[in-house]
Amino acid sequence: MAVLPIVEIPDPRLRLVSRAVDAVDDEIRTLVADMTETMYAAHGIGLAAIQVGVDRRVVVIDLQEQESEDSEPVRNPRAYINPEVLSESEELSAYNEGCLSIPEQYAEVKRPARCRVRWLDEQGETHEEELDGLLATCMQHEIDHLDGILFIDHVSKLKRDMLLKKLAKQRRG
């Protein structure tokens, strides 16, 4: 496994619509392992392949939730290959989102509270599940990446400009 460099804005690759995976093979499984390692190294909970410069519809997510306040987060990484939202709730939920490709910037984004998603796993098996809570938010955020959409596209122009100015200032040191 390898930690890959994370693509950051304004890199134009983040605006690409990623290509579907034709076959789940060892190359894809290696990509999943490298993406998972990269996500952990960057202290993230989700990562899309385009964020490491790979134009494929692959996502890894691990919410790393704690079983109790005193315990360490439990690692349970999952790969989602060719994920697609089949339906979403009319009810919305708001979450203060961040992104490894827009470091240390956060904004409240409203998304459907629940969504039904279909994907392939690392063995090429098809799954379909109703997601809710943080997992639904994270999945929608990562699928947005696969479609060239960033979380800052869901906020007002004023808020987006403010976040980008803060990021530019942070990069200047």
C-alpha positions in Angstrom: 0.0 0.0 0.0 1.1 3.5 -0.7 0.1 7.0 0.5 -0.7 8.9 -2.7 -0.5 12.7 -3.1 -3.9 14.4 -2.8 -5.0 16.7 -5.6 -6.1 20.1 -4.3 -8.0 23.0 -5.8 -7.6 24.7 -8.2 -6.4 21.6 -10.0 -8.7 21.1 -13.1 -8.8 17.3 -12.6 -11.2 17.9 -9.7 -13.8 19.1 -12.2 -13.6 15.9 -14.4 -16.5 13.5 -14.6 -14.8 10.2 -13.7 -15.0 7.1 -15.9 -16.8 4.0 -14.8 -14.8 0.9 -13.8 -15.3 -1.8 -16.4 -13.9 -4.7 -14.3 -13.0 -5.0 -10.7 -9.5 -6.4 -10.9 -6.2 -6.4 -9.0 -5.4 -2.9 -10.3 -8.7 -1.6 -8.8 -8.1 -3.5 -5.6 -4.6 -1.9 -5.3 -6.1 1.5 -6.0 -8.7 0.9 -3.2 -5.9 -0.1 -0.8 -3.8 2.9 -1.7 -6.8 5.3 -1.4 -7.7 3.8 2.0 -4.1 4.3 3.3 -4.1 7.9 1.9 -7.4 8.7 3.5 -6.1 7.5 6.9 -2.8 9.4 6.5 -4.8 12.6 5.8 -7.2 12.0 8.7 -10.2 11.9 6.3 -13.4 9.8 6.3 -13.9 9.6 2.6 -11.9 9.8 -0.6 -12.7 9.7 -4.3 -10.2 8.3 -6.8 -10.0 11.7 -8.7 -8.7 13.2 -5.4 -5.6 11.1 -6.0 -5.5 11.9 -9.7 -7.2 8.7 -10.9 -10.1 9.3 -13.3 -12.2 6.3 -12.1 -15.5 5.9 -10.3 -14.0 4.6 -7.0 -14.7 5.8 -3.5 -13.5 4.7 -0.1 -15.3 5.6 3.2 -14.6 4.9 6.8 -16.5 7.0 9.3 -14.2 5.7 12.1 -16.9 6.0 14.7 -16.1 5.4 18.3 -18.0 2.7 20.2 -17.8 4.9 23.3 -16.3 8.3 24.3 -13.3 6.6 25.9 -12.5 4.2 23.0 -10.4 4.6 19.9 -12.2 5.0 16.6 -13.0 1.7 15.0 -11.6 1.3 11.5 -14.0 -0.3 9.1 -13.0 0.9 5.5 -15.4 0.1 2.7 -14.9 0.5 -1.1 -17.7 1.7 -3.4 -17.0 1.1 -7.0 -19.3 2.8 -9.6 -21.6 4.1 -6.8 -24.8 5.6 -7.9 -27.6 7.3 -6.0 -30.9 5.6 -7.0 -33.2 7.8 -4.9 -33.0 10.4 -2.2 -35.3 11.7 0.5 -37.0 15.0 0.3 -36.0 15.7 3.9 -32.7 17.5 4.1 -29.9 17.4 6.7 -27.2 20.0 7.2 -23.6 19.0 8.0 -20.4 21.1 8.4 -18.5 19.6 5.5 -14.8 19.7 4.8 -12.7 18.1 2.0 -9.1 16.8 1.7 -8.9 18.7 -1.6 -9.8 22.0 0.0 -7.7 21.7 3.2 -8.9 23.1 6.5 -12.0 24.8 5.0 -15.5 23.9 6.2 -19.0 25.0 5.3 -22.5 23.9 6.2 -24.0 22.0 3.3 -27.6 20.7 3.1 -28.1 17.4 1.4 -30.9 14.7 1.3 -31.0 13.1 4.8 -31.2 9.6 3.2 -30.3 8.1 -0.1 -30.5 4.7 -1.7 -27.2 3.7 -3.3 -26.0 0.9 -5.6 -22.3 0.0 -6.0 -19.9 -2.9 -6.6 -17.5 -4.1 -3.9 -13.9 -5.2 -4.2 -15.0 -8.7 -5.5 -17.3 -7.1 -8.1 -20.5 -8.0 -6.2 -23.4 -5.6 -6.5 -24.9 -4.1 -3.4 -27.8 -1.7 -2.8 -28.5 0.0 0.5 -30.5 2.8 2.1 -28.0 5.2 3.8 -28.7 7.8 6.3 -26.9 10.1 8.7 -23.2 10.9 8.2 -22.8 7.9 5.8 -25.4 9.3 3.5 -23.8 12.8 3.6 -20.3 11.4 3.0 -21.5 9.2 0.1 -23.2 12.1 -1.6 -20.1 14.2 -1.1 -17.8 11.6 -2.6 -20.2 10.8 -5.6 -20.2 14.6 -6.2 -16.4 14.3 -6.6 -16.9 11.6 -9.2 -19.1 14.1 -11.1 -16.7 17.0 -10.9 -18.6 18.7 -8.1 -17.1 20.1 -4.9 -18.8 20.8 -1.6 -18.2 24.5 -2.1 -20.5 24.4 -5.2 -23.4 23.8 -2.7 -22.8 27.1 -0.8 -23.5 30.7 -1.8 -21.0 32.5 -4.1 -20.1 34.8 -1.1 -19.4 31.9 1.2 -17.4 30.1 -1.6 -15.3 33.2 -2.3 -14.6 33.6 1.4 -13.5 30.0 1.8 -11.2 30.3 -1.3 -9.7 33.5 0.1 -9.0 31.9 3.4 -7.4 29.0 1.7 -5.2 31.3 -0.4 -4.1 33.2 2.7 -3.4 29.9 4.5 -1.2 28.7 1.6 0.8 32.0 1.6 1.6 31.3 5.3 
